[in-house]
C-alpha cells in the first residue's frame, strides 16, 4: 500500500510542505477560524493564584502522580518559602515513593507484563529527574529481554541464503469486505508486507497497512490475515498487538512457527552508496527481491527523525517489508514510494523500530512525547562547523517547556545523561521515552551559563501547529507556523504588524520577507481536520522595493521542528 495515496498523518515532509507552499495541495473546506484561547500564565505573587495551583495539583495527584510531582516541584521552586507548597511537595513525594514500590513489586512478579515493567521504570526515571535525594531511592532496572526482536546482537557476519530470507517475509492482507461504487460491489482490501522477528509469530509491518484495524474510519468490518511465502494460497488469521502512527510501524501476531526469523541490524553502520535489498509483495507479487543503494540518510519525511531514501524498486504492496544488508540483517523497514517517480523510495531506520518495540509489544497505541517547543539545530555559520545543540525558537504558552522555565534562545545540550548536539539527537533520544514521564534538560544561554530543568513529557498532538495557533497570539504563533514573528504596528488597527524576526529556510524566508517589513493579516483559515493553515497577507516587502503586494501562504500544522 502506498501512504502517499491516503490521508495519513505520518507523512509530513519537506516534500508535502513544498506542495502546500506552491499550491499543488489545496485547502478544501476552509473556514475562518475561531478566536484563539490564549493561555494566561500563573502570577506567583498572587496568594490566591498559588492556592488555586495547590488545589489543582492535589487533585491531579489522584490520577496523574508523575505530572503532579513535576508541577509541585516547579511550584516549590517559584515560592520556596511557602509552607503549604512545601507540605504539598512532601506529600506528593511520599505518595510517589509508595506508588513506585507498588509498581516495582508488580514488575518483579513472574507473571508481570511488559507494561507493568515499563510503568515501574517510567516512575523511577521521573522521580530521579525531579528529586535531589533520588540516590536514596532503590534503583529500578527492568528486564525487557522478552521483547521480540531485541535479543539478537545484529553483528552476524555470515551471509544468509536469499531463499531463507524470503521464507521469513509475509504478505499482510486486510480484508475490508465489499465496497459499493455506482451500484456495483468490489472487493475492498489492503495489501502490504511484513517480516518475522520471533519464532513464535511476531511480525513487523507498517501502521498504514493495518490502519483500518485500529483506527476505524469506514463502516463494516476488517479482518487481518497473513500469507506465508511458501504457502501464498492460505490466509492465516493475525491480530494487531501495537501500533505507532508517528513512525508508521506496527507489531502483529499470528499463531504459526516462523519459518525464518530476521535479525535486526544497526543502520548506523550504513552510509550513502551502500547496497541494500528489499523483500516484499509489490502489487501482491509475493517473494519479490529488489536491490539498490542508500541514496540519502537524512530525509525529513516524519515528524520525528529522518529516514532513508533508497533507489531499490518499491511499489504498492512493498510497505512493511524488510530492507536488508548483504548479511541479511534488517537495516530499515520499507514504508513509501512516490508514484510516477522511479527510484524515489523511502525506508524507516531499524533504530526507530528497536526504540519502539517495547512499547509496541506492551500493546495498543504508542504515544510519542513532546515538551511543547519548536527549534532548530544550533551551529556556527560556515562549512564543517560542529553542531552545538538544539536552540529553542519558541515555547507553547502553558506547555511543559514553558511551564518548566525553558525560554526562547536557550540551547539544549543534554537530555538526562545524553549529550544533545542537534535536533536529530533530541528526537532519537525521545523515541526511547514515554509520554507522562519527566526528564531533566540541561541548557546554556547566550552567556554560556548552564541550567537544569525538570520537564514533563506530554503526549504529542497530531497537529502541534494547531495547538500553537489555538493557545497563543497570532503575532507569536506565526513564528513556528510560518517562520516569522511580529509586533503590532498600530494601536488603531489589530491587522497592522511589523516583522521582528525571520527564521532561515522557513516559509516566510523563502517567500522573501525580511525583518521590519510592514504586514497586514487579512484572513486566516484552517482546513477541516486542522492539519493545514492558509493566511492572506498584505505586505510591503523590502526585497521587492517596498511595492504593495498581496500574498497567500499555506503551511502544514505539523513539522519535524516541533519537539
C-alpha positions as CSV (number, residue, x, y, z in Angstrom):
1,X,0.0,0.0,0.0
2,X,1.3,3.5,-0.8
3,X,0.7,6.0,2.0
4,X,1.1,8.9,-0.4
5,X,-2.3,7.9,-1.8
6,X,-4.1,8.2,1.5
7,X,-4.7,10.7,4.3
8,X,-2.0,9.8,6.7
9,X,-0.6,12.0,9.5
10,X,2.7,10.0,9.3
11,X,3.7,11.5,6.0
12,X,4.7,15.0,6.8
13,X,7.8,16.1,4.8
14,X,9.6,18.8,3.2
15,X,8.0,17.4,0.0
16,X,4.5,17.8,1.4
17,X,5.3,21.3,2.7
18,X,6.7,22.2,-0.7
19,X,3.4,21.0,-2.4
20,X,1.4,23.1,0.1
21,X,3.5,26.1,-0.4
22,X,3.5,26.0,-4.2
23,X,-0.3,25.5,-4.2
24,X,-0.1,21.9,-5.5
25,X,-2.1,20.9,-2.5
26,X,-5.2,23.0,-1.9
27,X,-7.0,23.5,1.4
28,X,-10.6,22.2,1.0
29,X,-13.4,23.0,3.3
30,X,-11.6,26.0,4.7
31,X,-13.3,28.4,7.1
32,X,-12.4,31.4,9.1
33,X,-11.2,30.1,12.5
34,X,-12.4,30.8,16.0
35,X,-10.6,33.2,18.3
36,X,-7.6,31.6,19.9
37,X,-7.8,30.5,23.6
38,X,-4.7,32.3,24.7
39,X,-3.1,30.8,27.8
40,X,-2.7,33.1,30.9
41,X,0.4,32.4,33.0
42,X,0.2,31.9,36.7
43,X,1.1,35.0,38.8
44,X,3.1,33.5,41.6
45,X,3.0,36.8,43.6
46,X,-0.8,36.4,44.0
47,X,-1.6,34.3,47.0
48,X,-5.0,33.2,45.6
49,X,-3.3,32.1,42.4
50,X,-0.8,30.0,44.4
51,X,-3.6,28.5,46.5
52,X,-5.6,27.6,43.3
53,X,-2.5,25.9,41.9
54,X,-2.0,23.9,45.1
55,X,-5.6,22.7,44.9
56,X,-5.2,21.8,41.2
57,X,-2.0,19.8,41.9
58,X,-3.6,18.0,44.8
59,X,-6.5,16.9,42.6
60,X,-4.0,15.9,39.8
61,X,-2.2,13.6,42.2
62,X,-5.2,11.4,42.4
63,X,-4.9,10.4,38.7
64,X,-1.5,11.6,37.4
65,X,1.1,11.3,40.1
66,X,4.0,11.9,37.8
67,X,2.6,15.1,36.4
68,X,1.6,16.2,39.9
69,X,5.2,15.6,41.1
70,X,6.6,17.7,38.3
71,X,4.2,20.6,38.9
72,X,4.7,20.6,42.6
73,X,8.5,20.8,42.1
74,X,8.1,23.7,39.8
75,X,5.7,25.5,42.3
76,X,8.2,24.9,45.1
77,X,11.0,26.4,43.0
78,X,8.8,29.5,42.4
79,X,7.7,30.0,46.0
80,X,10.2,28.1,48.2
81,X,9.2,29.8,51.4
82,X,5.5,28.9,51.2
83,X,4.8,26.3,53.9
84,X,1.7,25.0,52.2
85,X,3.7,24.4,49.0
86,X,6.4,22.6,50.9
87,X,3.8,20.4,52.5
88,X,2.2,19.7,49.2
89,X,5.6,18.7,47.6
90,X,6.5,16.4,50.5
91,X,3.0,14.8,50.4
92,X,3.3,14.0,46.7
93,X,6.9,12.9,47.0
94,X,5.9,10.3,49.7
95,X,2.9,9.2,47.6
96,X,5.3,8.8,44.6
97,X,7.6,6.6,46.6
98,X,4.8,4.4,47.7
99,X,3.5,4.1,44.2
100,X,7.0,3.2,42.9
101,X,7.2,0.4,45.5
102,X,3.9,-0.9,44.3
103,X,4.9,-0.8,40.6
104,X,8.3,-2.3,41.4
105,X,6.6,-5.2,43.2
106,X,4.3,-5.8,40.2
107,X,7.3,-5.7,37.8
108,X,9.2,-8.3,39.8
109,X,6.4,-10.9,39.8
110,X,6.9,-13.8,37.5
111,X,3.6,-13.1,35.7
112,X,4.3,-9.4,35.2
113,X,3.6,-7.8,31.8
114,X,6.0,-5.6,29.9
115,X,3.5,-2.8,30.5
116,X,3.9,-3.1,34.3
117,X,7.7,-3.2,33.9
118,X,7.7,-0.1,31.7
119,X,5.5,1.7,34.3
120,X,7.9,1.0,37.1
121,X,10.8,2.2,35.0
122,X,9.0,5.3,34.0
123,X,8.1,6.3,37.5
124,X,11.6,5.7,38.8
125,X,13.2,7.7,36.0
126,X,10.7,10.5,36.6
127,X,11.5,10.7,40.3
128,X,15.2,10.6,39.6
129,X,14.8,13.7,37.3
130,X,12.9,15.7,40.0
131,X,14.2,14.6,43.4
132,X,17.6,15.9,44.6
133,X,17.9,13.0,47.0
134,X,17.0,10.4,44.4
135,X,20.1,8.4,45.2
136,X,18.2,7.3,48.3
137,X,15.5,5.6,46.1
138,X,16.3,2.0,45.2
139,X,17.5,1.8,41.7
140,X,15.0,0.3,39.2
141,X,16.1,-1.5,36.1
142,X,13.7,-3.7,34.2
143,X,14.4,-6.8,32.1
144,X,12.9,-6.4,28.6
145,X,14.6,-9.5,27.1
146,X,11.1,-10.9,26.5
147,X,10.5,-8.3,23.8
148,X,10.7,-10.0,20.4
149,X,13.5,-8.8,18.1
150,X,15.7,-7.3,20.7
151,X,17.7,-10.5,21.7
152,X,19.9,-10.7,18.6
153,X,23.2,-8.9,18.5
154,X,22.9,-7.7,14.9
155,X,26.6,-8.4,14.4
156,X,26.3,-11.6,12.4
157,X,28.8,-11.7,9.5
158,X,27.6,-14.9,7.8
159,X,25.6,-14.2,4.7
160,X,22.1,-15.8,4.9
161,X,20.7,-17.6,1.9
162,X,18.2,-15.5,-0.1
163,X,15.8,-18.4,-0.1
164,X,15.8,-18.4,3.7
165,X,15.3,-14.7,3.9
166,X,12.3,-14.9,1.6
167,X,10.7,-17.5,3.9
168,X,10.8,-15.0,6.7
169,X,8.7,-12.4,4.9
170,X,4.9,-12.4,4.6
171,X,2.1,-10.8,2.7
172,X,-0.1,-8.8,5.0
173,X,-3.8,-8.8,3.9
174,X,-6.5,-6.6,5.4
175,X,-10.0,-7.7,4.2
176,X,-12.4,-4.7,4.4
177,X,-15.3,-6.6,2.8
178,X,-17.2,-5.2,-0.1
179,X,-17.2,-1.6,-1.3
180,X,-20.2,-0.3,-3.3
181,X,-19.5,2.2,-6.1
182,X,-22.1,3.2,-8.7
183,X,-24.3,0.3,-7.7
184,X,-21.5,-2.3,-8.2
185,X,-19.8,-4.3,-5.4
186,X,-16.0,-4.5,-5.3
187,X,-13.6,-6.3,-3.0
188,X,-12.1,-3.8,-0.6
189,X,-8.7,-4.9,0.7
190,X,-5.3,-3.6,1.7
191,X,-2.1,-5.4,0.7
192,X,1.3,-4.9,2.4
193,X,4.4,-6.8,3.5
194,X,5.9,-7.9,6.8
195,X,8.6,-10.0,8.3
196,X,9.1,-12.3,11.4
197,X,11.1,-11.1,14.3
198,X,10.5,-14.1,16.6
199,X,9.9,-17.8,16.2
200,X,6.5,-17.6,17.9
201,X,4.9,-15.5,15.2
202,X,5.5,-11.8,15.9
203,X,5.7,-9.8,12.7
204,X,6.6,-6.2,11.9
205,X,4.8,-4.2,9.3
206,X,3.6,-0.6,8.6
207,X,0.9,1.2,10.6
208,X,-0.7,2.4,7.4
209,X,-1.1,-1.2,6.2
210,X,-3.2,-2.2,9.2
211,X,-4.6,1.3,9.9
212,X,-8.2,0.2,9.3
213,X,-7.9,-2.4,12.0
214,X,-7.1,0.1,14.8
215,X,-8.5,3.5,13.6
216,X,-11.9,2.7,12.1
217,X,-12.8,5.2,9.5
218,X,-15.2,3.2,7.3
219,X,-18.3,1.3,8.1
220,X,-18.3,-2.5,8.0
221,X,-15.7,-4.9,9.3
222,X,-12.0,-5.6,8.8
223,X,-10.1,-8.8,9.2
224,X,-6.4,-9.2,9.3
225,X,-4.6,-12.2,7.6
226,X,-1.0,-13.0,6.6
227,X,0.2,-15.3,3.8
228,X,3.4,-17.2,4.1
229,X,5.9,-17.0,1.2
230,X,5.9,-20.8,0.9
231,X,2.0,-21.1,1.0
232,X,0.6,-18.0,-0.7
233,X,-2.9,-19.6,-1.1
234,X,-3.7,-19.9,2.6
235,X,-4.9,-17.0,4.7
236,X,-3.7,-17.2,8.3
237,X,-5.6,-15.1,10.8
238,X,-3.5,-12.5,12.7
239,X,-4.1,-9.8,15.2
240,X,-2.6,-6.3,15.9
241,X,-0.6,-6.0,19.1
242,X,0.6,-2.4,19.0
243,X,0.9,0.4,16.5
244,X,2.9,3.7,16.1
245,X,1.3,6.1,13.7
246,X,4.1,8.7,14.1
247,X,6.8,6.2,12.9
248,X,4.4,4.2,10.7
249,X,5.2,0.9,12.5
250,X,3.0,-1.9,13.8
251,X,3.5,-5.2,15.5
252,X,1.2,-8.1,14.6
253,X,0.9,-11.7,15.8
254,X,-0.1,-14.9,14.2
255,X,-0.2,-18.4,15.7
256,X,2.4,-20.1,13.5
257,X,6.0,-21.0,13.9
258,X,8.2,-18.7,11.9
259,X,10.0,-20.4,9.0
260,X,12.8,-17.8,9.3
261,X,13.4,-15.1,11.9
262,X,15.2,-11.9,10.8
263,X,18.0,-10.3,12.8
264,X,17.7,-6.6,13.5
265,X,20.9,-4.8,12.5
266,X,22.2,-1.4,13.2
267,X,21.6,1.1,10.4
268,X,24.3,3.3,12.0
269,X,26.7,1.1,10.0
270,X,25.1,2.1,6.7
271,X,26.3,5.0,4.6
272,X,25.2,6.7,1.4
273,X,26.0,4.4,-1.5
274,X,25.9,1.1,0.4
275,X,23.9,-1.7,-1.3
276,X,20.6,-2.8,0.2
277,X,17.9,-5.3,-0.8
278,X,14.1,-5.0,-0.4
279,X,11.8,-8.1,0.1
280,X,8.1,-7.8,-0.2
281,X,4.9,-8.3,-2.1
282,X,4.6,-5.4,-4.6
283,X,1.2,-5.4,-6.2
284,X,0.6,-8.7,-4.4
285,X,3.5,-10.4,-6.2
286,X,5.0,-12.2,-3.2
287,X,8.6,-13.3,-2.8
288,X,9.9,-10.3,-4.7
289,X,13.5,-9.3,-4.2
290,X,14.9,-6.0,-5.5
291,X,18.2,-4.2,-4.9
292,X,19.6,-0.7,-4.9
293,X,21.7,1.7,-2.8
294,X,21.1,4.1,0.0
295,X,20.6,7.4,-1.9
296,X,20.4,9.6,1.3
297,X,20.2,9.1,5.0
298,X,18.6,12.3,6.2
299,X,15.3,12.8,4.5
300,X,12.7,14.5,6.8
301,X,9.5,12.7,6.0
302,X,8.5,12.2,9.6
303,X,7.5,14.5,12.4
304,X,10.3,12.8,14.4
305,X,13.6,11.8,13.0
306,X,15.0,11.3,9.5
307,X,14.5,8.4,7.1
308,X,16.5,6.7,4.3
309,X,16.0,7.4,0.7
310,X,16.7,4.3,-1.4
311,X,16.6,3.6,-5.2
312,X,15.6,-0.1,-4.8
313,X,12.4,-0.7,-6.7
314,X,9.5,-0.3,-4.4
315,X,5.8,-0.4,-5.3
316,X,2.4,-0.6,-3.7
317,X,2.4,-3.7,-1.5
318,X,6.1,-3.4,-0.5
319,X,5.2,-1.4,2.6
320,X,6.2,-3.1,5.8
321,X,8.8,-5.3,4.2
322,X,12.4,-5.5,5.3
323,X,15.3,-3.6,3.8
324,X,18.4,-5.7,4.4
325,X,22.1,-5.5,4.0
326,X,24.4,-8.1,2.4
327,X,24.3,-10.3,5.5
328,X,20.5,-10.4,5.7
329,X,20.2,-8.1,8.7
330,X,17.2,-5.8,8.7
331,X,18.5,-2.2,8.4
332,X,15.3,-0.5,7.7
333,X,11.5,-1.0,7.0
334,X,10.2,0.0,3.6
335,X,7.3,2.4,4.0
336,X,6.7,4.5,0.9
337,X,7.4,5.0,-2.7
338,X,6.3,8.1,-4.7
339,X,4.2,7.0,-7.6
340,X,5.3,8.1,-11.1
341,X,8.9,8.8,-9.8
342,X,11.1,5.7,-10.2
343,X,13.8,5.4,-7.6
344,X,12.3,7.8,-5.2
345,X,11.5,5.4,-2.3
346,X,11.9,5.6,1.5
347,X,12.6,3.3,4.5
348,X,12.5,3.7,8.3
349,X,15.8,3.1,10.0
350,X,15.8,0.0,12.2
351,X,17.0,2.0,15.2
352,X,13.5,3.6,15.3
353,X,11.9,0.1,15.3
354,X,14.2,-1.1,18.2
355,X,13.3,2.0,20.2
356,X,9.6,1.5,19.6
357,X,9.4,-2.3,20.0
358,X,9.0,-2.4,23.9
359,X,6.0,-0.1,23.6
360,X,4.5,-1.9,20.6
361,X,4.9,-5.2,22.5
362,X,3.2,-3.7,25.5
363,X,0.1,-3.3,23.3
364,X,-2.1,-0.5,22.0
365,X,-1.1,2.8,20.5
366,X,2.4,4.1,21.0
367,X,2.1,7.7,22.2
368,X,5.1,9.8,21.5
369,X,6.2,12.6,23.9
370,X,6.8,16.3,23.3
371,X,7.5,19.3,25.5
372,X,5.7,21.9,23.5
373,X,8.7,23.6,21.8
374,X,9.9,24.4,18.3
375,X,13.6,24.8,17.4
376,X,16.5,24.1,15.1
377,X,20.0,22.7,15.4
378,X,22.4,25.3,16.6
379,X,25.6,25.5,14.6
380,X,28.1,28.2,13.8
381,X,28.0,29.6,10.2
382,X,30.5,28.1,7.8
383,X,31.2,24.8,6.2
384,X,32.3,22.0,8.5
385,X,31.4,23.7,11.8
386,X,30.3,21.3,14.5
387,X,26.7,21.3,15.9
388,X,26.4,22.9,19.3
389,X,22.9,21.8,20.5
390,X,19.2,22.4,19.9
391,X,18.2,26.0,20.1
392,X,14.7,26.8,21.2
393,X,13.0,29.3,18.9
394,X,9.5,29.0,20.6
395,X,7.7,27.5,23.5
396,X,3.9,26.9,23.6
397,X,2.3,29.1,26.4
398,X,1.2,26.7,29.1
399,X,3.1,23.8,27.6
400,X,5.6,21.7,29.5
401,X,8.7,23.6,28.4
402,X,7.1,27.0,29.0
403,X,5.9,25.9,32.5
404,X,9.3,24.5,33.4
405,X,11.0,27.8,32.6
406,X,12.6,27.0,29.2
407,X,12.8,30.1,27.1
408,X,13.4,31.3,23.5
409,X,17.1,31.3,22.5
410,X,18.2,28.8,25.2
411,X,20.1,25.9,23.7
412,X,19.5,22.3,24.9
413,X,22.8,20.5,25.3
414,X,21.8,17.4,27.4
415,X,18.6,15.3,27.8
416,X,19.0,13.3,31.1
417,X,22.6,12.0,30.7
418,X,22.6,12.0,26.9
419,X,24.5,14.9,25.1
420,X,22.4,16.7,22.6
421,X,24.2,18.3,19.7
422,X,21.3,18.6,17.2
423,X,17.5,18.3,16.7
424,X,18.1,14.7,15.5
425,X,19.9,13.8,18.7
426,X,16.9,15.0,20.7
427,X,14.4,13.2,18.6
428,X,16.3,9.9,18.6
429,X,16.5,10.0,22.4
430,X,12.9,11.0,22.7
431,X,11.9,7.8,20.8
432,X,13.0,5.7,23.7
433,X,10.9,7.8,26.2
434,X,7.3,7.7,27.1
435,X,4.6,10.4,27.4
436,X,3.6,11.0,31.1
437,X,7.2,11.0,32.3
438,X,9.7,13.6,33.5
439,X,13.2,14.2,32.1
440,X,16.0,16.6,33.1
441,X,17.1,19.0,30.4
442,X,20.3,21.0,30.5
443,X,20.6,24.2,28.6
444,X,23.1,27.0,28.0
445,X,22.2,30.6,27.3
446,X,23.9,33.3,25.2
447,X,26.4,33.8,28.1
448,X,27.1,30.0,28.1
449,X,25.6,29.7,31.6
450,X,24.3,26.2,32.3
451,X,20.9,25.5,33.9
452,X,18.9,22.3,34.5
453,X,15.1,21.9,34.3
454,X,12.8,19.0,35.1
455,X,10.4,18.8,32.2
456,X,7.3,16.8,31.8
457,X,6.8,14.8,28.6
458,X,3.2,15.3,27.4
459,X,1.5,13.3,24.6
460,X,2.4,14.8,21.2
461,X,-0.7,16.1,19.5
462,X,-1.5,15.1,15.9
463,X,-1.3,18.7,14.9
464,X,1.2,20.7,17.1
465,X,0.8,23.8,15.0
466,X,-2.9,23.9,15.7
467,X,-2.2,23.8,19.4
468,X,0.2,26.8,18.9
469,X,-2.5,28.7,16.9
470,X,-5.2,27.9,19.5
471,X,-3.2,28.9,22.6
472,X,-1.1,31.9,21.5
473,X,-1.5,35.3,20.0
474,X,-1.3,35.2,16.2
475,X,1.8,37.5,16.1
476,X,3.7,34.9,18.1
477,X,2.1,31.8,16.8
478,X,3.3,32.6,13.2
479,X,7.0,32.1,14.3
480,X,6.7,28.2,14.3
481,X,4.0,28.2,11.7
482,X,5.5,30.4,9.0
483,X,8.9,31.3,10.4
484,X,8.2,35.0,11.2
485,X,7.5,36.8,14.4
486,X,5.7,40.2,14.5
487,X,4.6,43.1,16.8
488,X,1.6,45.3,16.5
489,X,2.5,48.4,14.4
490,X,-0.7,50.3,15.0
491,X,-2.9,50.9,18.1
492,X,-5.8,51.8,15.8
493,X,-5.9,48.5,13.9
494,X,-5.3,44.9,15.1
495,X,-4.4,43.9,11.5
496,X,-1.2,46.1,11.2
497,X,2.1,44.4,12.1
498,X,5.8,44.7,11.6
499,X,8.1,41.7,11.3
500,X,10.7,41.4,14.1
501,X,12.3,38.0,13.3
502,X,12.6,35.7,10.3
503,X,13.8,32.1,10.7
504,X,16.2,30.9,8.0
505,X,14.8,28.5,5.4
506,X,11.3,29.0,6.7
507,X,8.2,29.6,4.6
508,X,8.4,33.3,5.3
509,X,12.1,33.4,4.4
510,X,11.5,31.5,1.1
511,X,8.6,33.9,0.3
512,X,11.0,36.9,0.5
513,X,10.0,38.5,3.8
514,X,12.5,40.5,5.8
515,X,12.7,41.9,9.3
516,X,10.9,45.3,9.7
517,X,8.6,44.6,6.7
518,X,5.1,46.0,7.4
519,X,2.4,43.4,7.1
520,X,-1.4,43.3,7.3
521,X,-3.1,40.0,8.2
522,X,-6.3,39.9,6.2
523,X,-7.6,36.4,6.7
524,X,-6.8,33.1,8.5
525,X,-8.3,29.8,7.6
526,X,-7.8,26.1,8.6
527,X,-8.8,23.0,6.7
528,X,-11.4,20.7,8.2
529,X,-9.1,18.4,10.1
530,X,-6.9,21.4,11.3
531,X,-3.8,19.9,9.7
532,X,-3.0,22.9,7.5
533,X,-3.5,26.7,7.6
534,X,-3.9,29.4,4.9
535,X,-3.1,33.0,5.7
536,X,-3.8,36.0,3.4
537,X,-1.3,38.9,3.9
538,X,-0.9,42.4,2.5
539,X,2.7,43.5,2.7
540,X,5.4,45.9,1.5
541,X,8.5,43.7,1.2
542,X,11.9,45.4,1.3
543,X,13.2,42.8,-1.1
544,X,10.6,44.0,-3.6
545,X,11.4,47.6,-3.2
546,X,8.5,48.1,-0.8
547,X,6.0,47.6,-3.5
548,X,2.5,46.7,-2.3
549,X,1.8,43.0,-2.7
550,X,-1.0,40.7,-1.6
551,X,0.1,37.1,-0.9
552,X,-1.4,33.9,0.4
553,X,0.7,31.4,2.3
554,X,-0.2,27.8,3.2
555,X,1.6,25.7,5.8
556,X,1.3,22.3,7.3
557,X,0.5,22.4,11.1
558,X,2.9,19.6,11.7
559,X,6.6,19.7,11.4
560,X,9.8,17.9,12.4
561,X,10.9,21.0,14.2
562,X,8.2,20.7,17.0
563,X,9.6,18.7,19.9
